[in-house]
Amino acid sequence: MQFNDEFAGNLRAARARADLSQGEVAEKVGINIGTLQKYESGDMTPGADKLPAIAEALGVTPNVLLGWSK
């Protein structure tokens, strides 16, 4: 599995656990919904400036999204 695919899966799973819509997460992070959709599909990876904001919005650590902790 490539990094983008793993990140995308972790992001979708964390969003589902947080019971948030894509729109809600995008608003909390300050990005548009299309960008979040690209993150979740694996077409794009967030930069170091957005990763902590996404993690905070979902109530997880960046490591969880990156697949570095179980």
MOPAC internal coordinates of N, CA, C and O (Angstrom, degrees):
PM7 1SCF
backbone

  N    0.0000 0     0.00 0     0.00 0    0    0    0
  C    1.4533 1     0.00 0     0.00 0    1    0    0
  C    1.5262 1   109.04 1     0.00 0    2    1    0
  O    1.2310 1   120.95 1   -47.12 1    3    2    1
  N    1.2962 1   115.79 1   132.88 1    3    2    1
  C    1.4521 1   119.74 1  -179.90 1    5    3    2
  C    1.5241 1   110.23 1   -79.83 1    6    5    3
  O    1.2310 1   121.36 1   -19.52 1    7    6    5
  N    1.3331 1   115.01 1   160.48 1    7    6    5
  C    1.4566 1   120.71 1  -177.32 1    9    7    6
  C    1.5174 1   112.00 1   -54.81 1   10    9    7
  O    1.2310 1   119.59 1   130.97 1   11   10    9
  N    1.3397 1   118.38 1   -49.03 1   11   10    9
  C    1.4667 1   120.49 1  -176.99 1   13   11   10
  C    1.5242 1   111.37 1   -59.55 1   14   13   11
  O    1.2310 1   120.28 1   140.54 1   15   14   13
  N    1.3217 1   117.08 1   -39.46 1   15   14   13
  C    1.4611 1   120.62 1   179.85 1   17   15   14
  C    1.5219 1   110.74 1   -65.91 1   18   17   15
  O    1.2310 1   120.29 1   137.68 1   19   18   17
  N    1.3242 1   117.06 1   -42.32 1   19   18   17
  C    1.4621 1   120.63 1   179.75 1   21   19   18
  C    1.5234 1   110.30 1   -66.09 1   22   21   19
  O    1.2310 1   120.49 1   134.22 1   23   22   21
  N    1.3324 1   116.67 1   -45.78 1   23   22   21
  C    1.4579 1   120.11 1   178.56 1   25   23   22
  C    1.5225 1   110.27 1   -60.09 1   26   25   23
  O    1.2310 1   120.21 1   133.72 1   27   26   25
  N    1.3242 1   117.21 1   -46.28 1   27   26   25
  C    1.4640 1   121.44 1  -178.67 1   29   27   26
  C    1.5250 1   110.92 1   -59.07 1   30   29   27
  O    1.2310 1   120.29 1   135.91 1   31   30   29
  N    1.3101 1   117.06 1   -44.09 1   31   30   29
  C    1.4682 1   121.10 1   178.53 1   33   31   30
  C    1.5218 1   112.05 1   -63.93 1   34   33   31
  O    1.2310 1   120.78 1   137.43 1   35   34   33
  N    1.3219 1   116.11 1   -42.57 1   35   34   33
  C    1.4595 1   120.31 1   178.67 1   37   35   34
  C    1.5217 1   110.94 1   -64.62 1   38   37   35
  O    1.2310 1   120.54 1   141.00 1   39   38   37
  N    1.3163 1   116.56 1   -39.00 1   39   38   37
  C    1.4590 1   121.45 1   179.19 1   41   39   38
  C    1.5239 1   110.46 1   -65.16 1   42   41   39
  O    1.2310 1   120.17 1   132.64 1   43   42   41
  N    1.3199 1   117.28 1   -47.36 1   43   42   41
  C    1.4728 1   120.48 1   178.92 1   45   43   42
  C    1.5231 1   110.87 1   -60.52 1   46   45   43
  O    1.2310 1   120.48 1   137.41 1   47   46   45
  N    1.3365 1   116.68 1   -42.59 1   47   46   45
  C    1.4609 1   120.66 1  -179.07 1   49   47   46
  C    1.5314 1   111.05 1   -65.68 1   50   49   47
  O    1.2310 1   120.26 1   137.43 1   51   50   49
  N    1.3238 1   117.11 1   -42.57 1   51   50   49
  C    1.4598 1   120.41 1   179.96 1   53   51   50
  C    1.5239 1   110.60 1   -65.74 1   54   53   51
  O    1.2310 1   120.28 1   142.03 1   55   54   53
  N    1.3149 1   117.07 1   -37.97 1   55   54   53
  C    1.4684 1   120.06 1   178.70 1   57   55   54
  C    1.5244 1   110.29 1   -66.43 1   58   57   55
  O    1.2310 1   120.42 1   140.32 1   59   58   57
  N    1.3246 1   116.81 1   -39.68 1   59   58   57
  C    1.4691 1   120.63 1   178.03 1   61   59   58
  C    1.5211 1   110.80 1   -64.25 1   62   61   59
  O    1.2310 1   120.50 1   136.66 1   63   62   61
  N    1.3428 1   116.64 1   -43.34 1   63   62   61
  C    1.4721 1   120.07 1   178.75 1   65   63   62
  C    1.5234 1   111.00 1   -63.49 1   66   65   63
  O    1.2310 1   120.35 1   144.98 1   67   66   65
  N    1.3244 1   116.94 1   -35.02 1   67   66   65
  C    1.4685 1   121.20 1   179.48 1   69   67   66
  C    1.5273 1   111.59 1   -78.48 1   70   69   67
  O    1.2310 1   120.41 1   170.48 1   71   70   69
  N    1.3370 1   116.83 1    -9.52 1   71   70   69
  C    1.4596 1   122.91 1   179.89 1   73   71   70
  C    1.5311 1   111.54 1    56.40 1   74   73   71
  O    1.2310 1   121.58 1  -131.87 1   75   74   73
  N    1.3371 1   114.58 1    48.13 1   75   74   73
  C    1.4647 1   121.26 1   179.40 1   77   75   74
  C    1.5227 1   109.73 1  -119.97 1   78   77   75
  O    1.2310 1   120.97 1   -34.14 1   79   78   77
  N    1.3173 1   115.75 1   145.86 1   79   78   77
  C    1.4591 1   120.02 1   175.27 1   81   79   78
  C    1.5249 1   109.46 1   -79.53 1   82   81   79
  O    1.2310 1   120.86 1   -14.05 1   83   82   81
  N    1.3125 1   115.95 1   165.95 1   83   82   81
  C    1.4612 1   119.57 1   175.71 1   85   83   82
  C    1.5217 1   110.06 1   -60.46 1   86   85   83
  O    1.2310 1   120.40 1   139.83 1   87   86   85
  N    1.3101 1   116.84 1   -40.17 1   87   86   85
  C    1.4623 1   120.66 1   179.65 1   89   87   86
  C    1.5140 1   112.73 1   -62.61 1   90   89   87
  O    1.2310 1   120.47 1   139.75 1   91   90   89
  N    1.3288 1   116.71 1   -40.25 1   91   90   89
  C    1.4634 1   120.72 1   179.39 1   93   91   90
  C    1.5253 1   111.11 1   -64.96 1   94   93   91
  O    1.2310 1   120.77 1   136.53 1   95   94   93
  N    1.3240 1   116.13 1   -43.47 1   95   94   93
  C    1.4641 1   119.67 1   179.59 1   97   95   94
  C    1.5233 1   110.01 1   -66.21 1   98   97   95
  O    1.2310 1   120.28 1   134.49 1   99   98   97
  N    1.3150 1   117.06 1   -45.51 1   99   98   97
  C    1.4631 1   120.95 1  -179.56 1  101   99   98
  C    1.5268 1   110.50 1   -57.90 1  102  101   99
  O    1.2310 1   120.47 1   136.96 1  103  102  101
  N    1.3259 1   116.70 1   -43.04 1  103  102  101
  C    1.4626 1   120.50 1   179.66 1  105  103  102
  C    1.5227 1   111.38 1   -64.05 1  106  105  103
  O    1.2310 1   120.27 1   135.79 1  107  106  105
  N    1.3259 1   117.10 1   -44.21 1  107  106  105
  C    1.4732 1   121.02 1   179.56 1  109  107  106
  C    1.5273 1   111.88 1   -62.07 1  110  109  107
  O    1.2310 1   120.85 1   144.77 1  111  110  109
  N    1.3273 1   115.99 1   -35.23 1  111  110  109
  C    1.4619 1   121.04 1  -175.82 1  113  111  110
  C    1.5320 1   111.75 1   -85.40 1  114  113  111
  O    1.2310 1   121.03 1   155.21 1  115  114  113
  N    1.3333 1   115.63 1   -24.79 1  115  114  113
  C    1.4594 1   119.35 1  -178.71 1  117  115  114
  C    1.5229 1   112.79 1    87.23 1  118  117  115
  O    1.2310 1   121.11 1  -146.90 1  119  118  117
  N    1.3295 1   115.47 1    33.10 1  119  118  117
  C    1.4684 1   121.34 1   176.50 1  121  119  118
  C    1.5238 1   107.86 1  -124.63 1  122  121  119
  O    1.2310 1   120.41 1   -12.66 1  123  122  121
  N    1.3260 1   116.81 1   167.34 1  123  122  121
  C    1.4637 1   117.36 1   176.61 1  125  123  122
  C    1.5228 1   109.55 1   -86.33 1  126  125  123
  O    1.2310 1   121.42 1   -20.68 1  127  126  125
  N    1.3047 1   114.90 1   159.32 1  127  126  125
  C    1.4608 1   120.38 1  -175.05 1  129  127  126
  C    1.5269 1   111.85 1   -62.27 1  130  129  127
  O    1.2310 1   120.31 1   147.00 1  131  130  129
  N    1.3299 1   117.02 1   -33.00 1  131  130  129
  C    1.4649 1   120.30 1   178.15 1  133  131  130
  C    1.5181 1   112.18 1   -61.47 1  134  133  131
  O    1.2310 1   120.40 1   142.79 1  135  134  133
  N    1.3118 1   116.84 1   -37.21 1  135  134  133
  C    1.4617 1   120.90 1   177.68 1  137  135  134
  C    1.5191 1   110.04 1   -65.65 1  138  137  135
  O    1.2310 1   120.34 1   134.78 1  139  138  137
  N    1.3283 1   116.95 1   -45.22 1  139  138  137
  C    1.4636 1   120.04 1   178.62 1  141  139  138
  C    1.5254 1   110.58 1   -61.87 1  142  141  139
  O    1.2310 1   120.34 1   139.72 1  143  142  141
  N    1.3145 1   116.96 1   -40.28 1  143  142  141
  C    1.4627 1   120.36 1   178.12 1  145  143  142
  C    1.5302 1   110.92 1   -60.87 1  146  145  143
  O    1.2310 1   120.22 1   141.94 1  147  146  145
  N    1.3222 1   117.18 1   -38.06 1  147  146  145
  C    1.4666 1   120.57 1   177.15 1  149  147  146
  C    1.5227 1   111.09 1   -67.48 1  150  149  147
  O    1.2310 1   120.06 1   143.01 1  151  150  149
  N    1.3318 1   117.49 1   -36.99 1  151  150  149
  C    1.4653 1   120.27 1   175.36 1  153  151  150
  C    1.5294 1   109.70 1   -62.67 1  154  153  151
  O    1.2310 1   120.51 1   135.16 1  155  154  153
  N    1.3378 1   116.64 1   -44.84 1  155  154  153
  C    1.4616 1   120.76 1  -176.72 1  157  155  154
  C    1.5227 1   113.16 1   -71.45 1  158  157  155
  O    1.2310 1   120.11 1   156.67 1  159  158  157
  N    1.3166 1   117.40 1   -23.33 1  159  158  157
  C    1.4707 1   119.83 1   178.51 1  161  159  158
  C    1.5262 1   111.87 1   -89.78 1  162  161  159
  O    1.2310 1   120.44 1   169.89 1  163  162  161
  N    1.3359 1   116.76 1   -10.11 1  163  162  161
  C    1.4599 1   120.15 1  -178.52 1  165  163  162
  C    1.5094 1   113.48 1    86.15 1  166  165  163
  O    1.2310 1   120.16 1  -174.46 1  167  166  165
  N    1.3370 1   117.31 1     5.54 1  167  166  165
  C    1.4615 1   120.67 1   179.57 1  169  167  166
  C    1.5196 1   112.44 1   -77.41 1  170  169  167
  O    1.2310 1   120.44 1   160.48 1  171  170  169
  N    1.3226 1   116.76 1   -19.52 1  171  170  169
  C    1.4640 1   122.29 1  -177.55 1  173  171  170
  C    1.5225 1   108.53 1  -146.25 1  174  173  171
  O    1.2310 1   120.42 1   -29.44 1  175  174  173
  N    1.3068 1   116.80 1   150.56 1  175  174  173
  C    1.4585 1   122.40 1   176.09 1  177  175  174
  C    1.5240 1   108.14 1  -119.35 1  178  177  175
  O    1.2310 1   119.80 1   -44.74 1  179  178  177
  N    1.3306 1   117.98 1   135.26 1  179  178  177
  C    1.4604 1   119.21 1  -179.10 1  181  179  178
  C    1.5233 1   111.41 1   -68.68 1  182  181  179
  O    1.2310 1   121.36 1   -29.86 1  183  182  181
  N    1.3115 1   115.01 1   150.14 1  183  182  181
  C    1.4512 1   120.33 1   175.75 1  185  183  182
  C    1.5170 1   111.36 1   -75.28 1  186  185  183
  O    1.2310 1   121.25 1    -8.12 1  187  186  185
  N    1.3050 1   115.22 1   171.88 1  187  186  185
  C    1.4640 1   121.26 1  -178.65 1  189  187  186
  C    1.5211 1   112.04 1   -61.70 1  190  189  187
  O    1.2310 1   119.96 1   158.34 1  191  190  189
  N    1.3198 1   117.69 1   -21.66 1  191  190  189
  C    1.4614 1   120.09 1   179.36 1  193  191  190
  C    1.5245 1   112.17 1   -78.77 1  194  193  191
  O    1.2310 1   119.55 1   153.83 1  195  194  193
  N    1.3330 1   118.47 1   -26.17 1  195  194  193
  C    1.4656 1   121.85 1  -177.42 1  197  195  194
  C    1.5258 1   113.28 1   -96.67 1  198  197  195
  O    1.2310 1   119.88 1   153.23 1  199  198  197
  N    1.3155 1   117.83 1   -26.77 1  199  198  197
  C    1.4596 1   120.87 1  -176.36 1  201  199  198
  C    1.5282 1   112.74 1   -56.03 1  202  201  199
  O    1.2310 1   118.78 1   131.25 1  203  202  201
  N    1.3481 1   119.93 1   -48.75 1  203  202  201
  C    1.4712 1   119.30 1   179.08 1  205  203  202
  C    1.5309 1   112.71 1   -62.64 1  206  205  203
  O    1.2310 1   120.12 1   144.43 1  207  206  205
  N    1.3230 1   117.37 1   -35.57 1  207  206  205
  C    1.4652 1   120.56 1   179.81 1  209  207  206
  C    1.5302 1   110.93 1   -67.67 1  210  209  207
  O    1.2310 1   120.41 1   140.76 1  211  210  209
  N    1.3186 1   116.83 1   -39.24 1  211  210  209
  C    1.4634 1   120.63 1   177.89 1  213  211  210
  C    1.5262 1   109.20 1   -65.01 1  214  213  211
  O    1.2310 1   120.60 1   133.32 1  215  214  213
  N    1.3206 1   116.47 1   -46.68 1  215  214  213
  C    1.4626 1   120.60 1   179.92 1  217  215  214
  C    1.5260 1   110.70 1   -59.36 1  218  217  215
  O    1.2310 1   120.23 1   134.77 1  219  218  217
  N    1.3131 1   117.17 1   -45.23 1  219  218  217
  C    1.4663 1   120.73 1  -179.57 1  221  219  218
  C    1.5226 1   110.81 1   -62.46 1  222  221  219
  O    1.2310 1   120.17 1   137.58 1  223  222  221
  N    1.3183 1   117.28 1   -42.42 1  223  222  221
  C    1.4627 1   121.15 1   179.91 1  225  223  222
  C    1.5283 1   111.37 1   -61.84 1  226  225  223
  O    1.2310 1   120.49 1   150.03 1  227  226  225
  N    1.3277 1   116.67 1   -29.97 1  227  226  225
  C    1.4583 1   121.54 1  -178.07 1  229  227  226
  C    1.5231 1   113.14 1   -96.17 1  230  229  227
  O    1.2310 1   120.12 1   175.27 1  231  230  229
  N    1.3232 1   117.38 1    -4.73 1  231  230  229
  C    1.4641 1   121.00 1   179.07 1  233  231  230
  C    1.5111 1   113.71 1    73.07 1  234  233  231
  O    1.2310 1   120.50 1  -149.50 1  235  234  233
  N    1.3196 1   116.66 1    30.50 1  235  234  233
  C    1.4706 1   121.61 1   177.48 1  237  235  234
  C    1.5237 1   108.65 1  -129.48 1  238  237  235
  O    1.2310 1   120.79 1    -4.21 1  239  238  237
  N    1.3154 1   116.10 1   175.79 1  239  238  237
  C    1.4605 1   119.99 1   175.22 1  241  239  238
  C    1.5274 1   109.02 1   -94.03 1  242  241  239
  O    1.2310 1   120.39 1   -21.83 1  243  242  241
  N    1.3222 1   116.86 1   158.17 1  243  242  241
  C    1.4720 1   118.52 1   174.66 1  245  243  242
  C    1.5308 1   111.88 1   -56.61 1  246  245  243
  O    1.2310 1   120.20 1   146.62 1  247  246  245
  N    1.3228 1   117.22 1   -33.38 1  247  246  245
  C    1.4626 1   120.40 1  -179.89 1  249  247  246
  C    1.5281 1   111.87 1   -59.92 1  250  249  247
  O    1.2310 1   120.48 1   142.37 1  251  250  249
  N    1.3390 1   116.68 1   -37.63 1  251  250  249
  C    1.4561 1   119.98 1   178.36 1  253  251  250
  C    1.5192 1   110.25 1   -62.80 1  254  253  251
  O    1.2310 1   120.65 1   135.79 1  255  254  253
  N    1.3368 1   116.36 1   -44.21 1  255  254  253
  C    1.4666 1   119.71 1   179.73 1  257  255  254
  C    1.5220 1   111.56 1   -65.29 1  258  257  255
  O    1.2310 1   120.62 1   145.76 1  259  258  257
  N    1.3102 1   116.43 1   -34.24 1  259  258  257
  C    1.4586 1   120.78 1  -179.54 1  261  259  258
  C    1.5248 1   113.18 1   -80.82 1  262  261  259
  O    1.2310 1   120.72 1   170.34 1  263  262  261
  N    1.3346 1   116.23 1    -9.66 1  263  262  261
  C    1.4555 1   120.29 1   179.56 1  265  263  262
  C    1.5150 1   112.70 1    80.29 1  266  265  263
  O    1.2310 1   120.63 1  -156.14 1  267  266  265
  N    1.3313 1   116.40 1    23.86 1  267  266  265
  C    1.4553 1   120.34 1  -177.91 1  269  267  266
  C    1.5136 1   114.01 1   -94.70 1  270  269  267
  O    1.2310 1   120.05 1   179.17 1  271  270  269
  N    1.3078 1   117.51 1    -0.83 1  271  270  269
  C    1.4686 1   119.60 1   176.41 1  273  271  270
  C    1.5078 1   108.68 1  -146.31 1  274  273  271
  O    1.2310 1   121.42 1   -25.02 1  275  274  273
  N    1.2750 1   114.88 1   154.98 1  275  274  273
  C    1.4766 1   119.96 1  -179.39 1  277  275  274
  C    1.4896 1   109.96 1  -115.01 1  278  277  275
  O    1.2310 1   120.10 1   180.00 1  279  278  277

